[in-house]
Amino acid sequence: MINSQTDEIKSKIDIVDLISEYIQLKQAGANWKACCPFHNEKTPSFMVSREKQIWHCFGCGEGGDAFSFVQKIENMEFPEALRLLAQKAGIKLKKIDPTLTSQRTKLLDINKLAAEYFYQVLFKSQEAQIARDYIKTRQLTKLTIDDFKLGYAPDSWDTLLNFLRKKNYKDNDIFLAGLVVKNDKGKLYDRFRKRLIFPICDNNSNIVGFTARILDQSQESQGGKYINTPQTLIYNKSLIIYGLDKAKKEIKNKDLVVIVEGNMDAITSHQAGIKNVIASSGTALTLEQLKILQRFSNNLALAFDADMAGQVAAQRGIDNALSIGMNIKIIQLPKEINGQEIKDPDDCIKQGVDHWQKAIDNSISIMDFYFKKIFNQYNNDDPQDKKQIADKLLKQIIKINNLVEQDYWLKQLAQKIETDENILRESLKQYLSQDKKNEEEINFEQIKVKSKEEQLAEKILALTIKYSKNLQYVIDHLQIEMIINPDLQKIYKEIILYYNKENKFDYTEIEKKLHTINSGLVNQLATLVLLADKDFLNFNKQQINHEIISMINSLKKSQINKKIKQIQELLIQAEKNNDKNQIEELSKDFSLLTQQLNNL
């Protein structure tokens, strides 16, 4: 049943459209390419085939179908990926084997029910009048409340717990969802009480946690203004971004992420029609969160909160964004509009959405912001202040990932403080030696590095499959034993057998034959076609012919050189043993191989 459902889902989902929801793909012939979302790279090696409905990264070796992509990028187990893709395909899943219902899926179901419970309390409970009054002051519409699934937690120790128990969920599962707290005696009680509830969604609008805001300020001492779901199996706060599920489409359209601090700022912005907005929820954006945002846009615009704590959190997020090469701008809100003090984007929107849009449009680059801020703090005519200006701005310039941009700002600084550029460059080198950035790199231990011979064999077969008119030449010059990868050997062998029998190349027939041997070989065959498009897309017929001849010769040279090296090592040993017969025999082999090498 599961296989039939996955096949049905695959038939209704286009893998190019699916992956485009996560990263920006560019067409490469019949296929699509991008920088891999699973490891750091500057040159695109991630390829997607619409015809074969597969993806493969030639940098890190990852690849597969729609299910494997969603599982990896969303960090999901198969049952969750099945549910997500079924929803995208508009397919109602049949009853699934209970063993395939993962713990994560169970927790998602519990949170969904809890959100529905809080929503009903918000509108039906007399106790929730304080929340309804608050929402009214924030000018939220019913449509917005429904869209963001706002709710209210009553002043009770166990009403949510009992509600979920009646839905046949076990206490331990409710606890693992983060909805209840266990006291010293092991008794459970509701975590959220007498608070406005903001459900937190993942990128696919699954509710993974909650933020609860106190409305009676006199009771803030009882747990603080906000209480959040703790870290759970489904809620990792370093990966979740509030509002991204609703903002990601508009972020891609506008190629800009607008970041505000508070959840309510994000909500009111969406209601006002500016929807490429997400909330940092008052914390520094982590590298993981920024890399998720980078899938949709490399451009950030941050709205600073007026208080210092907000700026400290923003600074940490800025440093993280600079380290991965993102473009950052700062949104500077007006201090007042129509005589009203403006503290945050919500205040700005209340005076008219055009004021908020204008602030976004007039945002300035992060380095312009730093220059303006620091030059306003110090006297540029004072030598000691110049030293402070240089010190503070060099510490910001050093964080810029792009060397060309870094050089530009270095020149700007030298010009403004009337100092020799070379002096600043020397200072920059000192900062680099004192405080080296911790850059994330590919974990090469997890990536199998292919040998030169294996890479050459892959490319030869890739070109042969894609441009089959060259097959006869390849068969005449590339022996099966020259290919060291066993799977590639099997594919090449079946190509030769079919060609010798039918005197032609037929991809579909070879695919069928490989499927009877090992279905994994079919995926590898399709991956070879992707490789041809990745590396040789714009080559003409003559260039393709030249590449095939050149690569076969390179493969032969590489293998001959390897044999020569082995013979040299054996000769050294034979000379130590004074074995004249072996020396003579090895010398003949050495001469023969050297002659073969010279003839290539």
C-alpha positions in Angstrom: 0.0 0.0 0.0 2.8 2.4 0.9 4.6 1.8 -2.4 1.4 2.4 -4.4 0.9 5.7 -2.4 4.4 6.9 -3.0 4.2 6.1 -6.7 0.9 8.1 -6.9 2.4 11.0 -5.1 5.5 11.0 -7.3 3.3 11.0 -10.4 1.6 14.2 -9.2 4.6 16.1 -7.9 7.2 17.7 -10.2 10.6 17.5 -8.6 11.8 20.8 -10.2 8.8 22.7 -8.8 9.2 21.0 -5.4 13.0 21.8 -5.0 12.3 25.3 -6.3 10.3 25.9 -3.2 13.6 25.5 -1.2 16.4 26.8 -3.5 16.8 28.8 -6.6 17.2 26.6 -9.7 18.6 27.7 -13.0 17.9 25.8 -16.2 20.8 23.9 -17.7 19.7 22.3 -21.0 16.9 19.8 -20.2 17.9 19.9 -16.6 18.3 22.4 -13.7 21.2 23.3 -11.5 22.0 25.2 -8.3 24.5 25.4 -5.5 23.9 22.5 -3.2 21.8 23.2 -0.1 23.6 20.4 1.8 27.2 21.6 1.7 29.0 24.9 1.1 30.1 25.5 -2.5 30.6 28.4 -4.9 30.2 26.6 -8.2 26.9 24.8 -8.8 27.2 21.0 -8.7 23.6 20.2 -7.7 21.5 19.0 -10.6 17.8 18.1 -11.0 16.2 16.1 -13.8 12.6 16.8 -14.6 12.5 13.9 -17.1 13.9 11.4 -14.6 12.4 13.1 -11.5 15.7 12.8 -9.6 18.4 15.1 -8.1 22.1 14.6 -7.5 24.9 16.7 -6.1 28.3 16.0 -7.7 30.0 17.8 -4.9 28.9 15.9 -1.8 27.5 12.8 -3.6 23.9 13.1 -2.2 21.0 12.3 -4.5 17.6 10.7 -4.8 14.0 11.4 -5.5 11.4 13.8 -4.1 11.0 11.9 -0.9 14.8 11.7 -0.2 15.1 15.5 -0.9 12.3 16.4 1.5 13.6 14.0 4.2 17.1 15.5 4.0 16.3 19.2 3.7 13.5 19.1 6.3 15.3 16.6 8.6 12.2 14.4 8.4 11.5 10.7 8.7 9.8 9.0 5.9 6.2 9.1 7.4 6.4 12.9 7.8 7.7 13.3 4.2 4.9 11.0 3.0 2.3 13.2 4.7 3.9 16.5 3.5 4.1 15.4 -0.1 0.7 13.8 -0.1 -0.7 17.2 1.1 1.2 19.0 -1.7 -0.1 16.4 -4.3 -3.7 16.7 -3.0 -3.8 13.0 -2.2 -5.6 11.7 0.9 -3.5 9.0 2.5 -5.1 5.6 3.1 -4.7 4.0 6.5 -1.0 3.5 7.2 0.6 0.8 9.2 0.9 2.1 12.8 4.6 1.2 12.8 5.0 4.0 10.2 3.5 6.6 12.5 6.6 8.2 13.9 6.9 9.9 17.3 7.4 13.2 15.5 4.2 12.7 13.6 2.4 12.0 16.8 3.7 15.2 18.4 2.7 17.3 15.4 -0.9 15.9 15.7 -0.9 16.8 19.4 0.2 20.4 18.7 -2.4 20.8 16.0 -5.1 19.8 18.4 -3.7 22.1 21.1 -3.8 25.0 18.7 -7.4 24.3 17.8 -8.2 24.1 21.6 -6.5 27.5 22.3 -8.3 29.0 19.3 -11.7 27.9 20.5 -11.0 29.3 24.0 -10.0 32.7 22.5 -13.5 33.1 20.9 -15.8 31.2 23.2 -14.5 31.7 26.8 -15.5 34.6 28.9 -12.1 34.4 30.5 -10.5 35.2 27.2 -12.1 38.7 27.0 -8.7 40.2 28.0 -7.1 38.6 25.0 -10.0 39.7 22.7 -9.6 43.3 24.0 -5.8 43.2 23.4 -6.3 41.9 19.8 -8.8 44.7 19.2 -6.2 47.3 20.3 -3.7 45.8 17.9 -6.3 46.1 15.1 -6.1 42.5 14.0 -8.9 41.2 11.7 -10.6 37.8 12.1 -8.9 36.7 8.9 -5.5 37.5 10.3 -6.3 35.7 13.6 -7.4 32.6 11.7 -4.3 32.8 9.4 -1.9 32.9 12.3 -4.1 30.6 14.4 -3.9 32.8 17.5 -5.5 31.5 20.7 -5.7 31.9 24.5 -4.7 29.6 27.3 -7.1 29.7 30.2 -6.0 30.2 33.9 -6.1 26.5 34.6 -3.7 23.8 35.7 -5.0 20.9 33.6 -7.8 21.8 31.1 -5.5 21.3 28.0 -4.0 18.1 29.6 -7.5 16.7 30.1 -8.6 17.7 26.6 -5.7 15.9 25.0 -6.2 12.8 27.3 -9.8 12.6 26.0 -8.4 12.5 22.5 -6.6 9.3 23.5 -3.1 10.8 23.8 -0.8 9.5 26.5 0.6 11.7 29.2 4.2 11.1 28.1 3.5 12.1 24.5 1.8 15.3 25.7 4.9 16.0 27.9 7.2 15.3 25.0 5.3 17.9 22.9 6.3 20.5 25.5 2.7 21.4 26.4 2.8 20.3 30.0 5.3 20.6 32.9 6.2 17.9 35.4 6.6 19.0 39.1 8.9 17.5 41.7 6.4 14.8 42.5 5.9 13.8 38.9 2.5 15.4 38.5 1.7 17.1 35.2 0.2 20.5 34.7 -0.4 22.8 31.7 2.7 24.9 30.7 0.7 27.8 29.2 -1.9 29.5 31.5 -3.7 32.9 31.2 -1.7 33.9 28.1 -2.3 34.9 24.5 -1.0 32.0 22.3 1.1 32.4 19.1 1.5 29.0 17.4 5.0 28.5 15.9 5.1 26.8 12.5 7.8 25.1 10.5 8.4 25.9 6.8 5.5 23.6 5.9 3.0 25.2 8.3 3.1 22.3 10.7 2.6 23.6 14.3 5.8 22.7 16.2 5.5 24.9 19.3 4.0 27.9 20.9 4.9 31.4 22.2 2.6 32.6 25.1 2.4 36.3 26.0 1.2 37.5 29.4 -1.5 40.2 29.0 -1.8 41.3 32.6 1.4 43.2 33.2 1.1 42.9 36.9 1.7 39.2 36.6 4.8 39.4 34.5 6.9 38.3 37.5 5.2 34.9 37.3 7.2 33.5 34.5 8.1 36.6 32.4 6.4 38.4 29.6 6.8 35.5 27.2 7.0 31.7 27.7 8.0 29.4 24.9 7.8 25.7 24.1 11.1 24.1 25.2 13.3 22.2 22.8 11.4 19.1 21.6 11.7 16.4 19.0 9.8 18.7 16.6 10.8 22.1 17.8 14.4 23.2 17.4 14.5 26.9 18.0 17.8 27.3 16.1 16.1 26.0 13.0 12.6 27.5 13.2 11.8 31.1 12.0 8.5 32.7 13.0 6.3 33.5 9.9 8.6 32.0 7.3 5.9 29.5 6.1 3.7 32.4 5.2 6.5 34.7 4.0 8.7 32.5 1.8 6.8 32.9 -1.4 6.8 36.7 -1.2 10.5 36.6 -0.1 11.3 34.8 -3.3 9.2 37.1 -5.4 10.8 40.3 -3.9 14.2 38.7 -3.3 14.3 40.3 0.1 13.8 39.1 3.7 12.5 41.7 6.1 13.3 40.8 9.7 11.4 42.3 12.6 11.9 41.5 16.3 8.4 40.8 17.5 5.8 38.3 16.4 3.1 40.9 16.4 5.2 43.2 14.1 5.3 40.3 11.6 1.6 39.6 11.9 0.5 43.3 11.4 2.9 43.6 8.5 1.3 40.6 6.8 -2.1 42.0 7.5 -1.1 45.3 5.9 0.0 43.5 2.7 3.7 43.5 3.2 4.3 39.7 3.5 8.0 39.1 3.0 8.4 39.6 6.7 9.6 37.2 9.4 10.3 37.6 13.1 13.5 36.9 15.0 11.4 36.8 18.2 14.0 38.9 20.0 16.9 36.5 19.7 19.9 36.4 17.4 19.4 34.7 14.1 21.5 31.5 14.1 23.7 30.3 11.2 21.2 27.5 10.6 18.2 29.9 10.4 20.1 32.2 8.1 21.1 29.3 5.8 17.4 28.4 5.6 16.6 32.0 4.7 19.4 32.0 2.1 17.4 29.4 0.1 14.8 32.0 -0.7 17.0 35.2 -0.8 20.5 36.4 -0.1 19.2 39.9 0.9 18.2 40.8 4.4 16.7 44.0 5.7 16.6 44.3 9.5 14.3 46.6 11.5 16.2 47.5 14.7 14.2 47.6 17.9 14.8 50.9 19.9 16.0 49.1 23.0 19.6 48.1 23.4 18.8 44.4 24.0 17.2 44.2 20.6 20.3 45.8 19.0 22.7 43.3 20.7 20.6 40.4 19.4 20.5 42.0 15.9 24.3 42.5 16.0 24.9 38.7 16.6 22.5 37.9 13.8 24.3 40.4 11.5 27.7 38.8 12.2 26.3 35.4 11.4 24.8 36.7 8.1 28.0 38.4 7.1 30.0 35.2 7.7 28.0 33.4 5.0 28.1 36.3 2.5 24.5 37.6 2.8 23.7 41.2 1.8 22.4 43.2 4.8 20.5 46.4 5.1 19.2 48.3 8.1 15.6 49.7 8.2 15.6 52.9 10.2 12.1 53.8 11.4 11.1 57.4 11.8 11.2 58.6 15.4 7.7 59.9 15.1 4.8 60.2 12.6 2.0 62.7 13.0 3.2 63.5 16.5 3.1 59.8 17.5 6.3 58.1 18.9 7.4 55.2 16.7 9.0 52.3 18.6 8.5 49.4 16.2 7.1 48.5 12.8 3.6 48.0 14.3 3.6 51.6 15.5 4.7 52.6 12.0 1.9 50.6 10.3 -0.8 52.1 12.5 0.1 55.5 11.1 -0.3 54.1 7.6 1.3 51.1 5.8 3.0 53.5 3.3 5.3 54.7 6.1 6.4 51.1 6.8 7.0 50.4 3.1 8.9 53.7 2.7 11.2 52.7 5.6 11.9 49.3 4.0 12.6 51.0 0.6 14.9 53.5 2.2 16.9 50.9 4.1 20.7 51.5 4.0 23.6 48.9 3.7 24.9 47.6 7.0 28.3 49.2 6.4 26.8 52.6 5.6 24.9 52.2 8.8 28.1 51.4 10.8 30.0 54.3 9.2 27.3 56.8 9.9 26.8 55.6 13.5 30.5 55.5 14.4 31.5 58.8 12.8 28.6 60.4 14.7 30.0 59.1 17.9 33.6 60.4 17.5 35.4 63.6 16.4 37.2 62.8 13.2 39.6 65.8 13.8 40.9 64.3 17.0 43.8 61.8 16.5 42.7 59.6 19.4 39.1 59.5 18.1 40.4 58.6 14.6 42.1 55.6 16.2 38.8 54.6 17.8 36.9 55.0 14.5 39.5 52.9 12.7 39.4 50.3 15.4 35.7 49.9 15.5 35.1 50.0 11.7 38.0 47.6 10.9 36.4 45.1 13.3 33.2 45.3 11.1 35.0 45.3 7.7 36.9 42.1 8.7 33.5 40.3 9.0 32.6 40.9 5.3 32.9 37.7 3.4 33.5 39.2 0.0 37.1 40.4 -0.5 36.1 43.0 -3.2 33.5 44.5 -1.0 36.0 44.4 1.9 38.5 46.3 -0.2 36.0 48.9 -1.1 35.1 49.7 2.5 38.8 49.7 3.5 39.4 52.4 0.9 36.3 54.4 2.1 37.7 54.3 5.7 41.2 55.4 4.6 39.7 58.3 2.7 37.4 59.5 5.5 40.0 59.4 8.2 42.7 60.6 5.8 45.0 57.7 6.5 47.3 55.6 4.2 45.4 52.5 3.0 48.5 50.3 3.6 48.4 51.2 7.3 44.8 50.0 7.6 45.7 46.9 5.6 48.4 46.0 8.1 46.0 46.6 11.0 43.4 44.4 9.3 46.0 41.6 9.0 46.7 41.9 12.8 42.9 41.6 13.5 42.8 38.5 11.3 45.7 36.8 13.2 44.1 37.7 16.5 40.5 36.7 15.8 40.2 34.2 13.0 36.7 33.6 11.9 35.2 30.1 12.5 34.0 29.3 9.0 31.8 26.3 8.4 33.4 24.0 5.9 32.3 20.8 4.2 32.8 17.8 6.4 35.1 15.9 4.2 35.0 12.8 6.4 31.3 12.4 5.4 32.1 12.9 1.7 33.7 10.1 -0.3 36.4 11.7 -2.5 36.5 10.0 -5.8 39.8 9.1 -7.5 40.9 10.8 -10.7 40.3 7.6 -12.6 36.8 7.2 -11.3 35.9 10.8 -12.2 37.3 10.3 -15.7 35.3 7.1 -16.2 32.1 8.8 -15.0 32.6 11.7 -17.4 33.4 9.4 -20.4 30.3 7.3 -19.8 28.2 10.4 -19.2 29.2 11.9 -22.6 28.8 8.5 -24.3 25.2 8.1 -23.0 24.3 11.7 -23.7 25.9 11.7 -27.2 25.7 8.1 -28.3 27.1 8.7 -31.8 30.5 8.4 -30.1 29.7 5.0 -28.6 31.6 2.9 -31.2 34.8 4.9 -30.7 34.5 4.5 -26.9 33.9 0.7 -27.2 37.0 0.5 -29.4 39.3 2.4 -27.0 37.9 2.0 -23.5 38.2 -1.5 -22.0 35.8 -2.6 -19.2 38.8 -3.3 -16.9 39.9 0.3 -17.2 36.8 1.3 -15.2 37.5 0.7 -11.5 34.0 1.4 -10.1 32.0 -1.9 -10.1 28.6 -0.2 -10.7 30.0 1.8 -13.6 31.5 -1.4 -15.0 28.1 -3.1 -14.9 26.4 -0.2 -16.7 29.2 0.0 -19.4 29.0 -3.8 -19.9 25.2 -3.7 -20.5 25.7 -0.8 -22.9 28.3 -2.8 -24.9 26.2 -6.0 -24.9 23.1 -4.1 -26.2 25.1 -2.2 -28.8 26.9 -5.3 -30.1 23.5 -7.1 -30.4 21.3 -4.3 -31.8 24.0 -2.0 -33.4 22.4 1.0 -31.7 22.0 2.7 -28.3 18.6 2.8 -26.7 18.5 4.4 -23.3 15.0 3.0 -22.3 16.0 -0.6 -23.2 19.3 -0.3 -21.2 17.4 1.2 -18.3 15.0 -1.8 -18.3 17.9 -4.3 -18.4 19.7 -2.5 -15.5 16.4 -2.6 -13.5 16.4 -6.4 -13.6 20.0 -6.4 -12.2 19.8 -3.6 -9.6 17.4 -0.7 -9.4 20.2 1.4 -8.0 22.0 1.2 -11.3 19.0 2.9 -13.0 19.4 5.9 -10.8 23.2 5.9 -11.5 22.5 5.8 -15.2 20.2 8.9 -14.9 22.8 10.6 -12.7 25.4 10.2 -15.5 23.1 12.1 -17.9 22.9 14.9 -15.3 26.7 15.0 -15.1 26.9 15.5 -18.9 24.6 18.5 -18.7 26.5 19.9 -15.6 30.0 19.9 -17.2 29.4 19.9 -21.0 26.1 21.6 -21.6 27.4 24.3 -24.1 29.9 22.1 -25.9 29.5 21.5 -29.7 29.9 18.2 -31.6 33.7 18.7 -32.2 34.3 19.7 -28.6 32.4 16.6 -27.3 34.5 14.4 -29.6 37.7 16.0 -28.4 36.7 15.6 -24.7 36.0 11.9 -25.1 39.3 11.3 -26.9 41.2 13.4 -24.4 39.6 11.8 -21.3 40.1 8.2 -22.5 43.8 9.1 -23.1 44.0 10.7 -19.7 42.5 7.6 -18.1 45.0 5.4 -19.9 47.9 7.6 -18.9 46.8 7.6 -15.3 46.6 3.9 -15.1 49.9 3.4 -17.0 51.6 5.8 -14.6 50.2 3.9 -11.6 51.6 0.6 -13.1 55.0 2.3 -13.7 55.2 3.5 -10.1 54.4 -0.1 -8.9 57.2 -1.5 -11.1 59.6 1.1 -9.8 58.9 0.1 -6.3 59.4 -3.6 -7.2 62.6 -2.8 -9.0 64.0 -1.1 -5.9 63.2 -4.3 -3.9 64.6 -6.6 -6.6 67.9 -4.6 -6.7 68.1 -4.9 -2.9 67.7 -8.7 -3.2 70.1 -8.8 -6.2 67.4 -10.7 -8.1 68.8 -10.3 -11.7 66.0 -12.3 -13.4 63.3 -10.2 -11.8 65.2 -7.0 -12.5 65.4 -8.0 -16.2 61.7 -8.9 -16.4 60.6 -5.7 -14.6 62.8 -3.6 -16.8 61.2 -5.0 -19.9 57.7 -4.2 -18.5 58.9 -0.7 -17.5 60.2 -0.1 -21.1 56.9 -1.4 -22.6 54.8 0.8 -20.4 57.0 3.8 -21.0 56.6 3.3 -24.8 52.8 3.0 -24.4 52.8 6.3 -22.5 54.9 8.1 -25.1 52.5 6.9 -27.8 49.5 8.4 -26.2 
